Amino acid sequence: MRFALLLLVLGAVTLSANAFNLDCYNCTSCSETFDRNKSRVFSGCNACAKYKYTGTGTVDRFCASYCNPGIDRYGNEVYCCSTDLCNFGERLGSLFWLLLLPAAAVAAISSRL
């Protein structure tokens, strides 16, 4: 049990340390199809984001201090992710929670032993 808890704490500390030092692509009014040559990279981000304007189909990719994924009040799509240079794709998901799942599984299994 203590080992599982230690793994969970170490994983959370590692992820949180990396979460505030992300590199993210940055471009304004760019195409949905990603072109690395037309984007800059910003460092020291808390999250990476992609904002897709529904009416025009253009996209903004940027470094965010906070990101709330979903549809904004104007119907535009907001995508968030939390790994280096992750805001290039058409759809982004927050990988942070996927990384915590194995640690949670180990903790649950260990507590039953």
Biopython code that builds the backbone (N, CA, C, O; Angstrom):
import numpy as np
from Bio.PDB.StructureBuilder import StructureBuilder

atoms = [
    (1, "MET", "N", (0.826, -1.195, 0.000)),
    (1, "MET", "CA", (0.000, 0.000, 0.000)),
    (1, "MET", "C", (0.871, 1.260, 0.000)),
    (1, "MET", "O", (0.604, 2.206, -0.741)),
    (2, "ARG", "N", (1.898, 1.264, 0.823)),
    (2, "ARG", "CA", (2.767, 2.440, 0.891)),
    (2, "ARG", "C", (3.513, 2.637, -0.421)),
    (2, "ARG", "O", (3.730, 3.767, -0.859)),
    (3, "PHE", "N", (3.905, 1.527, -1.046)),
    (3, "PHE", "CA", (4.616, 1.614, -2.322)),
    (3, "PHE", "C", (3.720, 2.224, -3.400)),
    (3, "PHE", "O", (4.164, 3.065, -4.182)),
    (4, "ALA", "N", (2.460, 1.796, -3.436)),
    (4, "ALA", "CA", (1.515, 2.335, -4.421)),
    (4, "ALA", "C", (1.287, 3.823, -4.188)),
    (4, "ALA", "O", (1.225, 4.608, -5.134)),
    (5, "LEU", "N", (1.165, 4.199, -2.931)),
    (5, "LEU", "CA", (0.978, 5.614, -2.605)),
    (5, "LEU", "C", (2.199, 6.426, -3.007)),
    (5, "LEU", "O", (2.068, 7.537, -3.521)),
    (6, "LEU", "N", (3.384, 5.877, -2.775)),
    (6, "LEU", "CA", (4.622, 6.547, -3.170)),
    (6, "LEU", "C", (4.676, 6.729, -4.684)),
    (6, "LEU", "O", (5.050, 7.796, -5.172)),
    (7, "LEU", "N", (4.301, 5.682, -5.429)),
    (7, "LEU", "CA", (4.276, 5.791, -6.893)),
    (7, "LEU", "C", (3.297, 6.862, -7.352)),
    (7, "LEU", "O", (3.593, 7.638, -8.261)),
    (8, "LEU", "N", (2.142, 6.899, -6.726)),
    (8, "LEU", "CA", (1.132, 7.890, -7.086)),
    (8, "LEU", "C", (1.628, 9.308, -6.816)),
    (8, "LEU", "O", (1.447, 10.196, -7.649)),
    (9, "VAL", "N", (2.244, 9.523, -5.676)),
    (9, "VAL", "CA", (2.766, 10.852, -5.328)),
    (9, "VAL", "C", (3.895, 11.251, -6.267)),
    (9, "VAL", "O", (3.922, 12.381, -6.756)),
    (10, "LEU", "N", (4.827, 10.336, -6.526)),
    (10, "LEU", "CA", (5.934, 10.647, -7.437)),
    (10, "LEU", "C", (5.429, 10.964, -8.838)),
    (10, "LEU", "O", (5.926, 11.884, -9.488)),
    (11, "GLY", "N", (4.443, 10.207, -9.302)),
    (11, "GLY", "CA", (3.865, 10.474, -10.618)),
    (11, "GLY", "C", (3.202, 11.835, -10.683)),
    (11, "GLY", "O", (3.374, 12.569, -11.655)),
    (12, "ALA", "N", (2.447, 12.171, -9.652)),
    (12, "ALA", "CA", (1.770, 13.470, -9.620)),
    (12, "ALA", "C", (2.764, 14.617, -9.574)),
    (12, "ALA", "O", (2.573, 15.629, -10.247)),
    (13, "VAL", "N", (3.825, 14.472, -8.787)),
    (13, "VAL", "CA", (4.844, 15.523, -8.699)),
    (13, "VAL", "C", (5.546, 15.691, -10.038)),
    (13, "VAL", "O", (5.767, 16.815, -10.487)),
    (14, "THR", "N", (5.895, 14.586, -10.675)),
    (14, "THR", "CA", (6.564, 14.654, -11.977)),
    (14, "THR", "C", (5.676, 15.318, -13.010)),
    (14, "THR", "O", (6.130, 16.182, -13.760)),
    (15, "LEU", "N", (4.414, 14.919, -13.054)),
    (15, "LEU", "CA", (3.497, 15.504, -14.029)),
    (15, "LEU", "C", (3.244, 16.974, -13.756)),
    (15, "LEU", "O", (3.191, 17.777, -14.688)),
    (16, "SER", "N", (3.087, 17.339, -12.486)),
    (16, "SER", "CA", (2.815, 18.745, -12.189)),
    (16, "SER", "C", (4.032, 19.612, -12.474)),
    (16, "SER", "O", (3.881, 20.764, -12.880)),
    (17, "ALA", "N", (5.225, 19.089, -12.272)),
    (17, "ALA", "CA", (6.433, 19.858, -12.586)),
    (17, "ALA", "C", (6.536, 20.091, -14.083)),
    (17, "ALA", "O", (6.926, 21.174, -14.520)),
    (18, "ASN", "N", (6.190, 19.083, -14.869)),
    (18, "ASN", "CA", (6.233, 19.226, -16.324)),
    (18, "ASN", "C", (5.073, 20.056, -16.846)),
    (18, "ASN", "O", (5.189, 20.685, -17.898)),
    (19, "ALA", "N", (3.962, 20.068, -16.134)),
    (19, "ALA", "CA", (2.772, 20.763, -16.615)),
    (19, "ALA", "C", (2.971, 22.267, -16.684)),
    (19, "ALA", "O", (2.269, 22.935, -17.444)),
    (20, "PHE", "N", (3.894, 22.822, -15.923)),
    (20, "PHE", "CA", (4.100, 24.255, -15.921)),
    (20, "PHE", "C", (5.331, 24.660, -16.725)),
    (20, "PHE", "O", (5.844, 25.770, -16.580)),
    (21, "ASN", "N", (5.793, 23.758, -17.562)),
    (21, "ASN", "CA", (6.955, 24.064, -18.379)),
    (21, "ASN", "C", (6.802, 23.445, -19.765)),
    (21, "ASN", "O", (7.724, 22.817, -20.285)),
    (22, "LEU", "N", (5.627, 23.633, -20.348)),
    (22, "LEU", "CA", (5.339, 23.046, -21.654)),
    (22, "LEU", "C", (5.793, 23.954, -22.787)),
    (22, "LEU", "O", (5.846, 25.175, -22.643)),
    (23, "ASP", "N", (6.117, 23.340, -23.906)),
    (23, "ASP", "CA", (6.324, 24.058, -25.162)),
    (23, "ASP", "C", (5.053, 23.887, -25.981)),
    (23, "ASP", "O", (4.533, 22.778, -26.103)),
    (24, "CYS", "N", (4.550, 24.989, -26.546)),
    (24, "CYS", "CA", (3.314, 24.941, -27.328)),
    (24, "CYS", "C", (3.490, 25.694, -28.640)),
    (24, "CYS", "O", (4.206, 26.693, -28.709)),
    (25, "TYR", "N", (2.825, 25.198, -29.680)),
    (25, "TYR", "CA", (2.818, 25.918, -30.950)),
    (25, "TYR", "C", (1.951, 27.158, -30.823)),
    (25, "TYR", "O", (0.968, 27.173, -30.082)),
    (26, "ASN", "N", (2.330, 28.201, -31.559)),
    (26, "ASN", "CA", (1.580, 29.447, -31.551)),
    (26, "ASN", "C", (1.406, 29.949, -32.976)),
    (26, "ASN", "O", (2.384, 30.169, -33.691)),
    (27, "CYS", "N", (0.160, 30.127, -33.381)),
    (27, "CYS", "CA", (-0.141, 30.756, -34.672)),
    (27, "CYS", "C", (-1.537, 31.360, -34.578)),
    (27, "CYS", "O", (-2.390, 30.858, -33.845)),
    (28, "THR", "N", (-1.763, 32.424, -35.311)),
    (28, "THR", "CA", (-3.038, 33.118, -35.305)),
    (28, "THR", "C", (-3.649, 33.058, -36.691)),
    (28, "THR", "O", (-2.963, 33.281, -37.689)),
    (29, "SER", "N", (-4.937, 32.757, -36.756)),
    (29, "SER", "CA", (-5.670, 32.633, -38.023)),
    (29, "SER", "C", (-4.971, 31.673, -38.978)),
    (29, "SER", "O", (-4.841, 31.949, -40.171)),
    (30, "CYS", "N", (-4.524, 30.546, -38.442)),
    (30, "CYS", "CA", (-3.857, 29.555, -39.284)),
    (30, "CYS", "C", (-4.870, 28.511, -39.747)),
    (30, "CYS", "O", (-6.033, 28.528, -39.345)),
    (31, "SER", "N", (-4.413, 27.627, -40.578)),
    (31, "SER", "CA", (-5.260, 26.592, -41.161)),
    (31, "SER", "C", (-5.436, 25.433, -40.183)),
    (31, "SER", "O", (-4.600, 25.212, -39.307)),
    (32, "GLU", "N", (-6.528, 24.700, -40.344)),
    (32, "GLU", "CA", (-6.737, 23.481, -39.559)),
    (32, "GLU", "C", (-5.625, 22.479, -39.838)),
    (32, "GLU", "O", (-5.167, 21.782, -38.933)),
    (33, "THR", "N", (-5.194, 22.410, -41.096)),
    (33, "THR", "CA", (-4.066, 21.557, -41.457)),
    (33, "THR", "C", (-2.800, 22.208, -40.925)),
    (33, "THR", "O", (-2.474, 23.337, -41.289)),
    (34, "PHE", "N", (-2.103, 21.505, -40.078)),
    (34, "PHE", "CA", (-0.970, 22.099, -39.376)),
    (34, "PHE", "C", (0.255, 22.201, -40.268)),
    (34, "PHE", "O", (0.612, 21.252, -40.966)),
    (35, "ASP", "N", (0.901, 23.371, -40.237)),
    (35, "ASP", "CA", (2.165, 23.597, -40.937)),
    (35, "ASP", "C", (3.172, 24.126, -39.914)),
    (35, "ASP", "O", (3.108, 25.284, -39.500)),
    (36, "ARG", "N", (4.086, 23.269, -39.523)),
    (36, "ARG", "CA", (5.089, 23.616, -38.504)),
    (36, "ARG", "C", (5.886, 24.862, -38.888)),
    (36, "ARG", "O", (6.297, 25.625, -38.014)),
    (37, "ASN", "N", (6.109, 25.073, -40.185)),
    (37, "ASN", "CA", (6.908, 26.212, -40.645)),
    (37, "ASN", "C", (6.196, 27.550, -40.470)),
    (37, "ASN", "O", (6.837, 28.600, -40.513)),
    (38, "LYS", "N", (4.881, 27.527, -40.272)),
    (38, "LYS", "CA", (4.124, 28.769, -40.103)),
    (38, "LYS", "C", (3.761, 29.028, -38.642)),
    (38, "LYS", "O", (2.948, 29.903, -38.345)),
    (39, "SER", "N", (4.361, 28.269, -37.741)),
    (39, "SER", "CA", (4.062, 28.406, -36.317)),
    (39, "SER", "C", (5.330, 28.674, -35.529)),
    (39, "SER", "O", (6.415, 28.209, -35.880)),
    (40, "ARG", "N", (5.170, 29.429, -34.462)),
    (40, "ARG", "CA", (6.268, 29.647, -33.522)),
    (40, "ARG", "C", (6.065, 28.706, -32.345)),
    (40, "ARG", "O", (4.982, 28.145, -32.176)),
    (41, "VAL", "N", (7.091, 28.532, -31.538)),
    (41, "VAL", "CA", (6.992, 27.714, -30.331)),
    (41, "VAL", "C", (7.215, 28.615, -29.125)),
    (41, "VAL", "O", (8.216, 29.326, -29.046)),
    (42, "PHE", "N", (6.278, 28.579, -28.194)),
    (42, "PHE", "CA", (6.412, 29.308, -26.937)),
    (42, "PHE", "C", (6.723, 28.307, -25.836)),
    (42, "PHE", "O", (6.210, 27.188, -25.843)),
    (43, "SER", "N", (7.562, 28.710, -24.891)),
    (43, "SER", "CA", (7.967, 27.841, -23.781)),
    (43, "SER", "C", (7.413, 28.356, -22.458)),
    (43, "SER", "O", (7.000, 29.511, -22.352)),
    (44, "GLY", "N", (7.410, 27.493, -21.460)),
    (44, "GLY", "CA", (6.978, 27.873, -20.121)),
    (44, "GLY", "C", (5.473, 27.946, -19.951)),
    (44, "GLY", "O", (4.980, 28.700, -19.112)),
    (45, "CYS", "N", (4.744, 27.179, -20.730)),
    (45, "CYS", "CA", (3.273, 27.223, -20.705)),
    (45, "CYS", "C", (2.702, 26.275, -19.652)),
    (45, "CYS", "O", (3.323, 25.269, -19.309)),
    (46, "ASN", "N", (1.527, 26.601, -19.148)),
    (46, "ASN", "CA", (0.791, 25.702, -18.257)),
    (46, "ASN", "C", (-0.001, 24.681, -19.058)),
    (46, "ASN", "O", (-0.169, 23.541, -18.625)),
    (47, "ALA", "N", (-0.490, 25.088, -20.232)),
    (47, "ALA", "CA", (-1.274, 24.214, -21.105)),
    (47, "ALA", "C", (-1.114, 24.698, -22.540)),
    (47, "ALA", "O", (-0.773, 25.855, -22.787)),
    (48, "CYS", "N", (-1.362, 23.800, -23.472)),
    (48, "CYS", "CA", (-1.401, 24.168, -24.887)),
    (48, "CYS", "C", (-2.864, 24.146, -25.319)),
    (48, "CYS", "O", (-3.644, 23.324, -24.838)),
    (49, "ALA", "N", (-3.231, 25.037, -26.217)),
    (49, "ALA", "CA", (-4.625, 25.122, -26.627)),
    (49, "ALA", "C", (-4.744, 25.349, -28.126)),
    (49, "ALA", "O", (-3.829, 25.838, -28.790)),
    (50, "LYS", "N", (-5.910, 24.972, -28.624)),
    (50, "LYS", "CA", (-6.267, 25.246, -30.013)),
    (50, "LYS", "C", (-7.700, 25.749, -30.007)),
    (50, "LYS", "O", (-8.582, 25.141, -29.401)),
    (51, "TYR", "N", (-7.922, 26.868, -30.688)),
    (51, "TYR", "CA", (-9.226, 27.509, -30.747)),
    (51, "TYR", "C", (-9.671, 27.494, -32.197)),
    (51, "TYR", "O", (-9.030, 28.114, -33.045)),
    (52, "LYS", "N", (-10.755, 26.800, -32.495)),
    (52, "LYS", "CA", (-11.242, 26.686, -33.870)),
    (52, "LYS", "C", (-12.507, 27.524, -34.037)),
    (52, "LYS", "O", (-13.532, 27.270, -33.403)),
    (53, "TYR", "N", (-12.408, 28.536, -34.912)),
    (53, "TYR", "CA", (-13.529, 29.425, -35.174)),
    (53, "TYR", "C", (-14.515, 28.738, -36.110)),
    (53, "TYR", "O", (-14.159, 28.359, -37.226)),
    (54, "THR", "N", (-15.747, 28.579, -35.656)),
    (54, "THR", "CA", (-16.754, 27.846, -36.407)),
    (54, "THR", "C", (-17.103, 28.520, -37.728)),
    (54, "THR", "O", (-17.200, 27.841, -38.750)),
    (55, "GLY", "N", (-17.288, 29.810, -37.736)),
    (55, "GLY", "CA", (-17.708, 30.516, -38.943)),
    (55, "GLY", "C", (-16.670, 30.529, -40.048)),
    (55, "GLY", "O", (-17.013, 30.349, -41.216)),
    (56, "THR", "N", (-15.422, 30.736, -39.705)),
    (56, "THR", "CA", (-14.371, 30.876, -40.715)),
    (56, "THR", "C", (-13.564, 29.607, -40.920)),
    (56, "THR", "O", (-12.937, 29.432, -41.965)),
    (57, "GLY", "N", (-13.572, 28.720, -39.934)),
    (57, "GLY", "CA", (-12.762, 27.509, -40.017)),
    (57, "GLY", "C", (-11.294, 27.747, -39.718)),
    (57, "GLY", "O", (-10.488, 26.818, -39.776)),
    (58, "THR", "N", (-10.939, 28.993, -39.396)),
    (58, "THR", "CA", (-9.540, 29.263, -39.047)),
    (58, "THR", "C", (-9.274, 28.820, -37.610)),
    (58, "THR", "O", (-10.196, 28.573, -36.833)),
    (59, "VAL", "N", (-7.997, 28.728, -37.286)),
    (59, "VAL", "CA", (-7.571, 28.175, -36.008)),
    (59, "VAL", "C", (-6.521, 29.080, -35.376)),
    (59, "VAL", "O", (-5.671, 29.636, -36.072)),
    (60, "ASP", "N", (-6.583, 29.223, -34.074)),
    (60, "ASP", "CA", (-5.502, 29.828, -33.293)),
    (60, "ASP", "C", (-4.914, 28.723, -32.425)),
    (60, "ASP", "O", (-5.645, 27.975, -31.776)),
    (61, "ARG", "N", (-3.606, 28.628, -32.418)),
    (61, "ARG", "CA", (-2.902, 27.708, -31.522)),
    (61, "ARG", "C", (-2.071, 28.573, -30.585)),
    (61, "ARG", "O", (-1.423, 29.523, -31.023)),
    (62, "PHE", "N", (-2.089, 28.245, -29.291)),
    (62, "PHE", "CA", (-1.399, 29.130, -28.361)),
    (62, "PHE", "C", (-1.057, 28.447, -27.045)),
    (62, "PHE", "O", (-1.518, 27.351, -26.727)),
    (63, "CYS", "N", (-0.224, 29.157, -26.304)),
    (63, "CYS", "CA", (0.201, 28.809, -24.957)),
    (63, "CYS", "C", (-0.845, 29.393, -24.007)),
    (63, "CYS", "O", (-1.197, 30.567, -24.125)),
    (64, "ALA", "N", (-1.343, 28.590, -23.069)),
    (64, "ALA", "CA", (-2.400, 29.070, -22.183)),
    (64, "ALA", "C", (-2.000, 28.915, -20.719)),
    (64, "ALA", "O", (-1.324, 27.957, -20.344)),
    (65, "SER", "N", (-2.424, 29.866, -19.905)),
    (65, "SER", "CA", (-2.211, 29.720, -18.470)),
    (65, "SER", "C", (-3.298, 28.825, -17.883)),
    (65, "SER", "O", (-3.087, 28.169, -16.863)),
    (66, "TYR", "N", (-4.460, 28.801, -18.532)),
    (66, "TYR", "CA", (-5.582, 27.964, -18.120)),
    (66, "TYR", "C", (-6.350, 27.605, -19.378)),
    (66, "TYR", "O", (-6.465, 28.429, -20.286)),
    (67, "CYS", "N", (-6.876, 26.398, -19.448)),
    (67, "CYS", "CA", (-7.627, 25.994, -20.634)),
    (67, "CYS", "C", (-8.830, 25.160, -20.217)),
    (67, "CYS", "O", (-8.695, 24.187, -19.474)),
    (68, "ASN", "N", (-9.996, 25.545, -20.695)),
    (68, "ASN", "CA", (-11.237, 24.836, -20.416)),
    (68, "ASN", "C", (-11.785, 24.307, -21.742)),
    (68, "ASN", "O", (-12.363, 25.077, -22.509)),
    (69, "PRO", "N", (-11.617, 23.008, -22.031)),
    (69, "PRO", "CA", (-12.034, 22.472, -23.323)),
    (69, "PRO", "C", (-13.551, 22.452, -23.484)),
    (69, "PRO", "O", (-14.298, 22.379, -22.508)),
    (70, "GLY", "N", (-13.984, 22.517, -24.736)),
    (70, "GLY", "CA", (-15.412, 22.437, -25.026)),
    (70, "GLY", "C", (-15.810, 23.439, -26.091)),
    (70, "GLY", "O", (-15.007, 23.811, -26.947)),
    (71, "ILE", "N", (-17.046, 23.865, -26.028)),
    (71, "ILE", "CA", (-17.598, 24.846, -26.963)),
    (71, "ILE", "C", (-17.825, 26.137, -26.186)),
    (71, "ILE", "O", (-18.463, 26.129, -25.133)),
    (72, "ASP", "N", (-17.299, 27.252, -26.708)),
    (72, "ASP", "CA", (-17.507, 28.520, -26.006)),
    (72, "ASP", "C", (-18.899, 29.068, -26.310)),
    (72, "ASP", "O", (-19.657, 28.457, -27.063)),
    (73, "ARG", "N", (-19.231, 30.199, -25.735)),
    (73, "ARG", "CA", (-20.583, 30.751, -25.886)),
    (73, "ARG", "C", (-20.901, 31.213, -27.303)),
    (73, "ARG", "O", (-22.058, 31.487, -27.620)),
    (74, "TYR", "N", (-19.881, 31.302, -28.157)),
    (74, "TYR", "CA", (-20.093, 31.695, -29.550)),
    (74, "TYR", "C", (-20.133, 30.489, -30.487)),
    (74, "TYR", "O", (-20.285, 30.653, -31.698)),
    (75, "GLY", "N", (-19.999, 29.289, -29.942)),
    (75, "GLY", "CA", (-20.030, 28.075, -30.747)),
    (75, "GLY", "C", (-18.680, 27.649, -31.291)),
    (75, "GLY", "O", (-18.602, 26.716, -32.090)),
    (76, "ASN", "N", (-17.613, 28.319, -30.870)),
    (76, "ASN", "CA", (-16.267, 27.954, -31.311)),
    (76, "ASN", "C", (-15.733, 26.807, -30.454)),
    (76, "ASN", "O", (-16.073, 26.690, -29.277)),
    (77, "GLU", "N", (-14.902, 25.971, -31.052)),
    (77, "GLU", "CA", (-14.366, 24.798, -30.361)),
    (77, "GLU", "C", (-13.042, 25.137, -29.672)),
    (77, "GLU", "O", (-12.164, 25.760, -30.268)),
    (78, "VAL", "N", (-12.913, 24.722, -28.423)),
    (78, "VAL", "CA", (-11.695, 24.935, -27.647)),
    (78, "VAL", "C", (-11.127, 23.567, -27.274)),
    (78, "VAL", "O", (-11.795, 22.761, -26.625)),
    (79, "TYR", "N", (-9.886, 23.317, -27.693)),
    (79, "TYR", "CA", (-9.203, 22.063, -27.390)),
    (79, "TYR", "C", (-8.012, 22.368, -26.488)),
    (79, "TYR", "O", (-7.335, 23.380, -26.666)),
    (80, "CYS", "N", (-7.760, 21.494, -25.524)),
    (80, "CYS", "CA", (-6.662, 21.674, -24.581)),
    (80, "CYS", "C", (-5.838, 20.396, -24.499)),
    (80, "CYS", "O", (-6.361, 19.296, -24.675)),
    (81, "CYS", "N", (-4.556, 20.550, -24.232)),
    (81, "CYS", "CA", (-3.698, 19.388, -24.022)),
    (81, "CYS", "C", (-2.549, 19.776, -23.104)),
    (81, "CYS", "O", (-2.307, 20.957, -22.855)),
    (82, "SER", "N", (-1.846, 18.770, -22.605)),
    (82, "SER", "CA", (-0.854, 19.057, -21.569)),
    (82, "SER", "C", (0.460, 18.305, -21.758)),
    (82, "SER", "O", (1.064, 17.845, -20.789)),
    (83, "THR", "N", (0.900, 18.181, -23.015)),
    (83, "THR", "CA", (2.230, 17.641, -23.297)),
    (83, "THR", "C", (2.919, 18.573, -24.290)),
    (83, "THR", "O", (2.253, 19.349, -24.975)),
    (84, "ASP", "N", (4.226, 18.505, -24.372)),
    (84, "ASP", "CA", (4.975, 19.390, -25.264)),
    (84, "ASP", "C", (4.494, 19.294, -26.709)),
    (84, "ASP", "O", (4.342, 18.206, -27.264)),
    (85, "LEU", "N", (4.260, 20.464, -27.301)),
    (85, "LEU", "CA", (3.911, 20.605, -28.723)),
    (85, "LEU", "C", (2.719, 19.745, -29.114)),
    (85, "LEU", "O", (2.689, 19.175, -30.205)),
    (86, "CYS", "N", (1.746, 19.651, -28.230)),
    (86, "CYS", "CA", (0.594, 18.779, -28.467)),
    (86, "CYS", "C", (-0.548, 19.459, -29.216)),
    (86, "CYS", "O", (-1.503, 18.782, -29.595)),
    (87, "ASN", "N", (-0.487, 20.762, -29.442)),
    (87, "ASN", "CA", (-1.616, 21.470, -30.044)),
    (87, "ASN", "C", (-1.497, 21.614, -31.558)),
    (87, "ASN", "O", (-1.830, 22.660, -32.116)),
    (88, "PHE", "N", (-1.020, 20.559, -32.221)),
    (88, "PHE", "CA", (-0.879, 20.600, -33.674)),
    (88, "PHE", "C", (-1.998, 19.859, -34.386)),
    (88, "PHE", "O", (-2.283, 20.170, -35.542)),
    (89, "GLY", "N", (-2.634, 18.906, -33.754)),
    (89, "GLY", "CA", (-3.589, 18.021, -34.417)),
    (89, "GLY", "C", (-4.956, 18.637, -34.616)),
    (89, "GLY", "O", (-5.245, 19.745, -34.163)),
    (90, "GLU", "N", (-5.790, 17.875, -35.314)),
    (90, "GLU", "CA", (-7.158, 18.328, -35.548)),
    (90, "GLU", "C", (-7.986, 18.276, -34.276)),
    (90, "GLU", "O", (-8.780, 19.178, -34.009)),
    (91, "ARG", "N", (-7.804, 17.232, -33.498)),
    (91, "ARG", "CA", (-8.519, 17.105, -32.221)),
    (91, "ARG", "C", (-7.505, 16.840, -31.130)),
    (91, "ARG", "O", (-6.590, 16.031, -31.291)),
    (92, "LEU", "N", (-7.675, 17.516, -30.042)),
    (92, "LEU", "CA", (-6.759, 17.359, -28.916)),
    (92, "LEU", "C", (-7.535, 16.851, -27.720)),
    (92, "LEU", "O", (-8.704, 17.186, -27.531)),
    (93, "GLY", "N", (-6.889, 16.059, -26.936)),
    (93, "GLY", "CA", (-7.474, 15.604, -25.682)),
    (93, "GLY", "C", (-6.493, 15.881, -24.568)),
    (93, "GLY", "O", (-5.288, 15.980, -24.798)),
    (94, "SER", "N", (-6.993, 16.002, -23.401)),
    (94, "SER", "CA", (-6.099, 16.206, -22.273)),
    (94, "SER", "C", (-5.483, 14.874, -21.893)),
    (94, "SER", "O", (-6.164, 13.999, -21.359)),
    (95, "LEU", "N", (-4.206, 14.719, -22.165)),
    (95, "LEU", "CA", (-3.508, 13.477, -21.878)),
    (95, "LEU", "C", (-3.125, 13.364, -20.412)),
    (95, "LEU", "O", (-2.720, 12.296, -19.954)),
    (96, "PHE", "N", (-3.249, 14.442, -19.685)),
    (96, "PHE", "CA", (-2.868, 14.433, -18.277)),
    (96, "PHE", "C", (-3.615, 13.342, -17.514)),
    (96, "PHE", "O", (-3.010, 12.596, -16.744)),
    (97, "TRP", "N", (-4.930, 13.248, -17.727)),
    (97, "TRP", "CA", (-5.725, 12.258, -17.000)),
    (97, "TRP", "C", (-5.403, 10.848, -17.449)),
    (97, "TRP", "O", (-5.460, 9.922, -16.640)),
    (98, "LEU", "N", (-5.067, 10.658, -18.705)),
    (98, "LEU", "CA", (-4.680, 9.330, -19.170)),
    (98, "LEU", "C", (-3.392, 8.866, -18.505)),
    (98, "LEU", "O", (-3.213, 7.672, -18.262)),
    (99, "LEU", "N", (-2.510, 9.785, -18.216)),
    (99, "LEU", "CA", (-1.261, 9.435, -17.562)),
    (99, "LEU", "C", (-1.469, 9.051, -16.100)),
    (99, "LEU", "O", (-0.674, 8.298, -15.537)),
    (100, "LEU", "N", (-2.516, 9.557, -15.493)),
    (100, "LEU", "CA", (-2.783, 9.227, -14.098)),
    (100, "LEU", "C", (-3.504, 7.894, -13.931)),
    (100, "LEU", "O", (-3.474, 7.321, -12.841)),
    (101, "LEU", "N", (-4.145, 7.386, -14.971)),
    (101, "LEU", "CA", (-4.897, 6.144, -14.863)),
    (101, "LEU", "C", (-4.051, 4.957, -14.411)),
    (101, "LEU", "O", (-4.484, 4.229, -13.518)),
    (102, "PRO", "N", (-2.859, 4.721, -14.985)),
    (102, "PRO", "CA", (-2.060, 3.586, -14.498)),
    (102, "PRO", "C", (-1.691, 3.704, -13.018)),
    (102, "PRO", "O", (-1.695, 2.704, -12.300)),
    (103, "ALA", "N", (-1.378, 4.893, -12.565)),
    (103, "ALA", "CA", (-1.039, 5.081, -11.151)),
    (103, "ALA", "C", (-2.249, 4.791, -10.265)),
    (103, "ALA", "O", (-2.108, 4.193, -9.198)),
    (104, "ALA", "N", (-3.421, 5.206, -10.695)),
    (104, "ALA", "CA", (-4.637, 4.931, -9.928)),
    (104, "ALA", "C", (-4.935, 3.438, -9.906)),
    (104, "ALA", "O", (-5.372, 2.908, -8.884)),
    (105, "ALA", "N", (-4.703, 2.758, -11.020)),
    (105, "ALA", "CA", (-4.926, 1.310, -11.078)),
    (105, "ALA", "C", (-3.981, 0.576, -10.137)),
    (105, "ALA", "O", (-4.399, -0.344, -9.433)),
    (106, "VAL", "N", (-2.717, 0.972, -10.117)),
    (106, "VAL", "CA", (-1.741, 0.348, -9.210)),
    (106, "VAL", "C", (-2.162, 0.574, -7.762)),
    (106, "VAL", "O", (-2.077, -0.342, -6.943)),
    (107, "ALA", "N", (-2.607, 1.766, -7.444)),
    (107, "ALA", "CA", (-3.032, 2.064, -6.078)),
    (107, "ALA", "C", (-4.245, 1.223, -5.689)),
    (107, "ALA", "O", (-4.314, 0.717, -4.569)),
    (108, "ALA", "N", (-5.196, 1.070, -6.602)),
    (108, "ALA", "CA", (-6.397, 0.286, -6.314)),
    (108, "ALA", "C", (-6.061, -1.189, -6.122)),
    (108, "ALA", "O", (-6.575, -1.834, -5.208)),
    (109, "ILE", "N", (-5.207, -1.715, -6.974)),
    (109, "ILE", "CA", (-4.820, -3.126, -6.868)),
    (109, "ILE", "C", (-4.029, -3.371, -5.590)),
    (109, "ILE", "O", (-4.250, -4.365, -4.900)),
    (110, "SER", "N", (-3.120, -2.477, -5.280)),
    (110, "SER", "CA", (-2.293, -2.637, -4.082)),
    (110, "SER", "C", (-3.115, -2.567, -2.804)),
    (110, "SER", "O", (-2.783, -3.224, -1.817)),
    (111, "SER", "N", (-4.174, -1.786, -2.811)),
    (111, "SER", "CA", (-4.994, -1.656, -1.607)),
    (111, "SER", "C", (-5.777, -2.934, -1.319)),
    (111, "SER", "O", (-6.204, -3.158, -0.187)),
    (112, "ARG", "N", (-5.965, -3.762, -2.327)),
    (112, "ARG", "CA", (-6.693, -5.022, -2.140)),
    (112, "ARG", "C", (-5.780, -6.154, -1.693)),
    (112, "ARG", "O", (-6.264, -7.207, -1.279)),
    (113, "LEU", "N", (-4.469, -5.954, -1.768)),
    (113, "LEU", "CA", (-3.519, -7.013, -1.381)),
    (113, "LEU", "C", (-3.307, -7.083, 0.106)),
    (113, "LEU", "O", (-2.539, -7.920, 0.581)),
]
sb = StructureBuilder()
sb.init_structure("model")
sb.init_model(0)
sb.init_chain("A")
sb.init_seg("    ")
for serial, (resi, resn, name, xyz) in enumerate(atoms, 1):
    if name == "N":
        sb.init_residue(resn, " ", resi, " ")
    sb.init_atom(name, np.array(xyz, "f"), 0.0, 1.0, " ", f" {name:<3s}", serial, name[0])
structure = sb.get_structure()
